[in-house]
């Protein structure tokens, strides 16, 4: 046992330490059981919620506050901690607190006429820090709000951050309840029951493992025995009953009976909550379907029950995109695949070549394949593809099929000359969404408007495509209401994705207010990882995204694109992986792009309602995607302008408010105030617990010293040799017209009786003195502040 642990056991007592250990074991089993079956929850988050919740509940139970106030404070502390932890707001909170404390210290010096510091705190720094905190908290609350809104309308969607907030608060609540109930009421069964119900209901629904329930049951039985025996020992000691040392004998009996009961519970059949749910379903189907959707939105997914394989389980193609690039040498750059002319820029005259840097060509991605199914080892396309043949010039799509009314786009006409047929494999390459080609071609469709790939038998062809032209502001304002098909296909991740990948997605995007901000945050994070072709192939038993993000930490485009799509889907943003070629080198003399095998590339595309699929570039070795800029003329001809997407009045109001600077300030101030209140009240609770644990004389001396210190700088005459009652008389002259006079008398009487009287005060008088001392602390501080301000104004 470490010295710190030995000191703690001696300080709180062996029985209390044992109760803490058993309570921790029970709550950790609950957290581990839930994290093991809930998609996207890491066990560390729930363990922290359980431990801190139990400690807060235990500390509040040590005070004299009623249960309502204790529950309110525990809920506030839990809400503040969950917001900071899930939203990754620790840095913003520290900056806000630091700047706020500097302002407070400056105000304190001004009020009490102390020497001014060399530095002068800037109020703007505090406001910016609070604004940063508020924006992060507002974004996270906005995601929870939208999840609740979907739940209320019967169309909930899974949101990683919202699920983490809900589950963390649930675990915090049952843990705080357990800590409070054991400390205040000494009733372990009532304390652990809510946590047990939460765990068993979750496991019953998903059909998860029951090992943690056995651990919970064993810890609960031991708690019942230990708490009961400890209560009896205290009764015997208070009644001065002589009893033998039964610790060893009781330990043997308690452990033996607990093991017996746990073994019987594990092997005895019991009534399943799943059966109860099925009975309810037989009564009414509609509530069951809504319940299923709500459960899925929280990451609760039922495990399959030996269902037979269907044709939709068969997948094909893919693997890790552009895998052949691993370890590739510079000879790839000499192997030309194709050339592309778009007509955006005219051929340069030879004497103009020196001016080409002043007019850079547009960058394109030549799309060939789009993947939607991720298996953990790579990307695949579903087996059910509809092959459709199109005559030359026949449109594969219309302008309204992939893009809803209200979209801004432009038509790109590219002339492609194939140089290496083996490299292109007959695939048709275009920028954006294919509209039509001038030769017969065929398209493999997943569904209406969802193209997997197109092929064409021509060495040179012209093809028209549609490319979104949108600004960052437009993407931020895009609706988050996705079509059912997009939501079902492009938000799906396999259950084998490791929890730490999902936790990383949550941490990166918890405070991102819009889907675009979430995608941009993931893109920015991935671009900090070094680019390299000299990497190893992922082990066959490892998830590609997990291997790249946490082990390899370097890679090529296939790794980056895979990681971005997985993280985006985990964050609730529809995304897909796209394979093709980057722009290539621009030949200004012939106004064409020369695409080589070295330009083989994979990237991510994110779906935005009203705009379709928009490219993102997470690979660090490539320049980021340049968005259109509001008010600036593009290099290409003006695109066709259409109406902006219509937003509901509520969404327009919320979007305008969320982008208001003062909204962030007020939101941050509210969160900061809640956290500060929780910290102050928690400090008061800890201080009250300490004063109750101190020796009677030491507690009285501590309260008296605090009162003497609080009376300094008041307009009264204090001398070191004053008796306690002389000090009380002098102080009462200042506070005689306030309720503080009775509080002064209570503290002084407690100190005198504890120090000099043959009949010391009892516990009720100790509690009364502690409350009186706490009231005097802030009342005397307020009196000093108002007195000092009055003097400054008068003089």
Phi, psi and omega in degrees: 000132181289156179302321180297319180292321177297320178297319180295318180296317178295324184290316185261347181099146183295320181294318178295321178297322178293320178297317177301315182297317180291321177296318178298319179298318179296314184287325178294323177296323177295313181298317181294320179296318180290315181297333181287341183241353180262127182293128173087004179256126174269145186294332179299321179297313182287326176298315179297318178298318180294314182294311182292321178299316179295319179295319178296315178299318179296315181296318180293329178292338179284349179272178178264009182289147177290168184298326180297314179293317179299318178295321178296316180291321178296320178295318179296316178296319179295318179298316180297317181293317181297319179298316181291318184287310182290321181278000181053047184260014182300314179297316179296322179295317179298317179296320179293317179294318181296313179293325177293320178294325177296318176296319179298317180296321177296316179296321178299315180296323179292317182296318187258017172057039178271160178303136182287144178289165180292327180263156178240114181294144181259123179297335179296323179300318180294317180295321178293321179295318179293324178296317177299316179296317182293322179295318177296314179295321180295322178295317180294317178295326177297322178292321177294321180297315180294325176295316178295323178297317176296323178295319181291328181271001179082011179231059181287147177236144182291129177229120186299315182291317179296320178296320179296320178296313184296312182291322178296318178294323179296314179293319177301316183297310182292330179286318177296320176301316181296314179297317179296312189291322178290318182288319186273318187250345182055046179234088185298322183296314177294331181289316187271344185303312179301319178296320178295319178296317179300315181293310185291326177295319179294312180294325179296323183287314185274349182072036183279181182292150183254007182299322181291332178292326176294319178296318178297317180297316179298316179296323180293318178297317178296321177298316179303315182290314183294314181295318178297315179296318179297320178297319178295319179298318179295322177296317179296320180292319179293331179270005179058040178268129179279127181218149182286166177284109184253011187302313182293313181298318180294325179297316180297315181295314183298311182295319180297312179296320180298315178297320179297313181294320180295319179297317179297319180294327183287329185259351182268130177298147180222167179288127184270137174295334177297322179295321177298320180294322179294321176301319179295322179298324179296333178282321184206120182281325188297313176300327180295317180296319177295321178298319179299316181294320178297320179296318180295327179291342176262008179085009180271111182239128178290140177282146181296146181252068177054041180287141180292150180292145178241173180295337180285346177279348181273125181235164185210169171072185166079246195086208177277120185301141177053038182299332181294348179285342183298126179071012183291147180264181183291348181296340179298325184294343181268354185263099182285133180263313182196165171238147184227130172246135183245344181080003178294320181237146178274157178303142179280145168285151186300326180284352180262358186300325180294344181264003190295333182294337180282352182220076184292146181284157175296149176264141180231160167241122182271100186281137175234313183231145174234128182251142181238338187256119178253133183247358185100331178252351179166194185244146183218163174250144181299154181288331182274091177243134178268116180270120182239130179263138181234138174286163179302130180085348180286132182285133175280330179221167171252171182290347182255354183285305179276343184236130178284163179299133181113008183261146173256125182211172174221155178268131177249126175251112181249139173253114187252128175247115183278127179257319182238100183293330179295326181285320182279338177056030179074006180283146179269126184250127177217163174268117180087212185266128181293133175255308182197164177224161185270004172235161176302139181212166177225150185235138173262115184256138168279323182189183181303121177076004183244096186267132174274310181195164175225146179236155181209139180257076180204141178278340175217131181211157173249140181218140175259143179215163179250133182233124179296140174238097187225154176264167176298322180297320179294321179292324177294327182275356182296146180293148176264013180266101187269150173301154183301317181296319178295316181297319184288322187267322190256011169246359186282137172227145178290156180292346182279354177297124183300150183296328182290335174291315178295322178295322177296317178300317179297315182294325182287332191238004187301325183255010177282119190286335184231160175304323179296317180297325178294314180297318180295322179295318178294316179301315181296321179295315182294329181289352175275351180273129185298147180266139178198144172266347182272071182229167181264159176285141180301140174303150186295338183258015182245144172290132185299311182297317180295317179298318181290316188285328189242342181245302184292310178056025171197160181171191180243187193301323181299321177294313182299312182296319178300313181297320182293317181294318180296314180295320180295315179297320178298331179272006177085020181248120180297129183212159177216161178261136183238140180239143180173226182224148170285177188305317188090185180275136181269124177265102186291331182295321182252004179052053181218157176261127178260112186256124180251172178298331178293343178274001175304134192209156171229139182216178182249147173232139183244139182270130175235121179304132181092345182231348179079211183272127184241136185283144171228145183242094180274349185285127185293335182280001182237151179293145179294158180292133178266120179275159174297146181252131181299125175091350180261141180282132179283167176292325184275169178301154183302130178287164178286122180270137177228176183295149177286152178301137180282135178245149177293152179305321180295317181293322178297318180295316181293320179295318178295319182293320182293336179266004178277135183298319183290334176297319178294319180297313181294319178297317178294320179297321179295315179294318179298319179296319179296317180292319179297319178297318179296321179294314181297313180294324175296322176296320177298317180297317179295321180293320178296320177297319180295317180295329178285335180274340181291159171300151186302313180294320179293322178296317179297318180295322179297315179296322181292319178297320179297319180295319177298318181293321179292334182280350179297148180069008170273156182285062177223158180266116179242139180230147181300331183270007180296139171285164179303321181286329174294319176297320180295322179295318180294319181289325182294334178296330181276324186252017185296331183271010182236165176295352182291341181298318178293325178293321176300314180297322180295318180292316182294316179298319179297318180294315182294314183292321180292333184265328190234337187280142175290343178247094184293159179292158179268183183294325179297320179289327176298313179298320178297319179292321178298315178297319180295317179297321178295318178297318182294329182302305183281332178292317179291325176297317179296322178296318178297317182296314181293324178296316181294319179295320178298321179295318179297318181291324182281333185252000000 
